[in-house]
Amino acid sequence: MKNKPAPEALAATDRPVVEIAGLRRRLASMLYEVLLLLGVLGLFYMLPNVLMGMAWSLIPGPLLQLLWVFLVCGAYFVYYWHRHGSTLAMQTWRLKVVDARDGRLPGLWRAALRYAVAWPSLYFLGVGILWAILDRDRQFLHDRLAGTCVVLMPPRQV
C-alpha cells in the first residue's frame, strides 16, 4: 500500500507556477485594452450623452465628461482586477494582476489605488512605461505604488 502525500504537500504542488509578465506582452495587452474600451465607452459614455442631448438638449461640460470617463473606466478596471485578476484583454494575453505581497487577487481598495495611480503613471509623458524599462522586474510605476504585480499565467490544459 502506497503512502499518500500529506495535504500540505498536495496544496503546494497544486498551485500554478507563474512568472512575472514581460513588458512587451503587457504593452500588447494595453493596446488590445484600448480597443475593448471603445466598446465600453460607447455604451456607457456616448450613449447617455446622445440621449441627454436628444431628450433635454443638455451637453455636459468637458470637466464633467472627463470625470464620467474616469468613473466608467474605473468601474470596468477595478471590477475585473478585484473579481478576476484580469480584464478581458489581459485574459487573452494570460496576464493577471495580483497582490505583490501574497500573490492573491488585489483587494477592492488596492485595485482602486492601482487604477487611480495608473492615470498619472501612464498619461504624463509615459513615466510609468519608462519606469518599467528601468525596473528590476519590469513592473510599471503604478504597480510599484499600489503594491501589485502583473504575472503571466501558465497555458490552460485542455
Legacy VTK file of the C-alpha trace (Angstrom):
# vtk DataFile Version 3.0
C-alpha trace
ASCII
DATASET POLYDATA
POINTS 158 float
0.000 0.000 0.000
1.440 3.362 -1.033
1.720 6.265 1.348
-0.436 9.241 0.423
1.285 12.617 0.393
0.397 14.987 3.187
-2.349 17.515 2.397
0.191 20.331 2.766
2.350 18.756 0.046
-0.633 18.470 -2.292
-1.616 22.079 -1.717
1.900 23.264 -2.509
2.122 21.291 -5.738
-1.393 22.178 -6.942
-0.586 25.881 -7.106
0.090 27.164 -10.604
3.634 28.256 -11.247
3.629 31.785 -12.573
6.272 34.227 -13.673
6.368 37.986 -13.852
4.894 39.077 -17.175
7.179 40.571 -19.775
6.953 44.203 -20.822
6.092 43.503 -24.480
3.196 41.243 -23.548
1.803 43.856 -21.138
2.108 46.624 -23.731
0.338 44.457 -26.319
-2.410 43.791 -23.798
-2.744 47.529 -23.188
-3.165 48.146 -26.915
-5.888 45.495 -27.091
-7.464 47.021 -23.977
-7.860 50.335 -25.794
-9.932 48.592 -28.473
-12.171 46.960 -25.867
-12.575 50.246 -24.008
-14.018 51.795 -27.167
-16.992 49.459 -26.766
-17.320 50.096 -23.035
-17.153 53.864 -23.501
-19.510 53.711 -26.475
-22.122 52.046 -24.308
-21.642 53.873 -21.006
-20.347 57.264 -22.195
-21.504 58.068 -25.693
-24.994 56.573 -25.476
-26.009 58.502 -22.310
-24.593 61.734 -23.776
-26.503 61.286 -27.031
-29.719 60.507 -25.150
-29.311 63.539 -22.842
-28.645 65.737 -25.845
-31.675 64.444 -27.737
-34.087 64.442 -24.788
-33.109 67.620 -22.945
-30.644 69.424 -25.244
-28.133 69.005 -22.433
-24.413 68.702 -23.124
-22.214 68.239 -20.035
-19.092 70.372 -19.801
-15.649 68.941 -20.607
-14.654 68.539 -16.952
-17.818 66.599 -16.162
-17.290 64.436 -19.253
-13.699 63.680 -18.226
-14.880 62.756 -14.732
-17.511 60.427 -16.244
-14.892 58.703 -18.448
-12.652 58.306 -15.385
-15.503 56.736 -13.396
-16.708 54.435 -16.199
-13.188 53.152 -16.923
-12.518 52.871 -13.192
-15.600 50.732 -12.644
-14.522 48.448 -15.509
-10.899 48.015 -14.404
-11.463 47.822 -10.646
-14.265 45.290 -11.058
-12.217 42.970 -13.280
-8.973 43.276 -11.307
-10.703 42.697 -7.979
-13.055 39.893 -9.074
-10.988 38.049 -11.706
-7.473 39.472 -11.512
-7.543 40.413 -15.173
-9.608 42.319 -17.693
-10.852 40.758 -20.913
-7.723 41.850 -22.805
-5.454 40.584 -20.035
-7.195 37.195 -20.118
-6.386 36.940 -23.827
-2.702 37.523 -23.088
-2.765 35.275 -19.956
-1.957 38.180 -17.647
-3.184 38.586 -14.102
-2.887 41.367 -11.531
-2.017 40.036 -8.103
-1.109 41.496 -4.747
2.693 41.705 -4.674
2.817 40.567 -1.042
0.925 37.278 -1.213
0.017 36.595 -4.847
-3.727 36.764 -4.232
-6.237 38.848 -6.148
-5.952 42.502 -5.188
-8.479 43.791 -2.701
-11.011 46.394 -3.751
-9.011 49.321 -2.357
-5.721 48.065 -3.814
-7.353 47.660 -7.252
-8.837 51.171 -6.954
-5.446 52.567 -5.931
-3.794 50.850 -8.905
-6.348 52.431 -11.221
-6.032 55.897 -9.672
-2.228 55.997 -9.872
-2.193 54.438 -13.360
-3.609 57.631 -14.888
-0.669 59.889 -13.993
1.778 56.996 -14.364
0.806 56.288 -17.966
-0.513 59.559 -19.318
2.072 62.092 -18.155
4.861 61.563 -20.673
4.686 57.801 -20.178
6.600 57.948 -16.887
5.163 54.581 -15.834
6.355 52.898 -19.027
9.811 54.472 -18.746
9.890 53.272 -15.149
9.175 49.703 -16.318
12.186 49.784 -18.623
14.450 50.533 -15.668
12.645 48.469 -13.020
14.327 45.210 -11.964
11.090 43.216 -12.502
9.883 45.366 -15.429
6.819 46.416 -13.419
5.031 49.687 -14.132
5.273 52.551 -11.669
1.591 52.240 -10.739
2.138 48.571 -9.825
5.001 49.530 -7.523
2.955 52.306 -5.920
-0.152 50.143 -5.473
1.704 47.041 -4.276
0.527 44.901 -7.180
2.303 42.815 -9.771
1.338 41.565 -13.236
2.124 37.893 -13.723
1.961 35.525 -16.689
-0.378 32.627 -16.101
0.516 29.155 -17.403
-1.262 27.945 -20.527
-4.580 26.223 -19.917
-4.532 22.454 -20.092
-7.200 21.147 -22.474
LINES 1 159
158 0 1 2 3 4 5 6 7 8 9 10 11 12 13 14 15 16 17 18 19 20 21 22 23 24 25 26 27 28 29 30 31 32 33 34 35 36 37 38 39 40 41 42 43 44 45 46 47 48 49 50 51 52 53 54 55 56 57 58 59 60 61 62 63 64 65 66 67 68 69 70 71 72 73 74 75 76 77 78 79 80 81 82 83 84 85 86 87 88 89 90 91 92 93 94 95 96 97 98 99 100 101 102 103 104 105 106 107 108 109 110 111 112 113 114 115 116 117 118 119 120 121 122 123 124 125 126 127 128 129 130 131 132 133 134 135 136 137 138 139 140 141 142 143 144 145 146 147 148 149 150 151 152 153 154 155 156 157
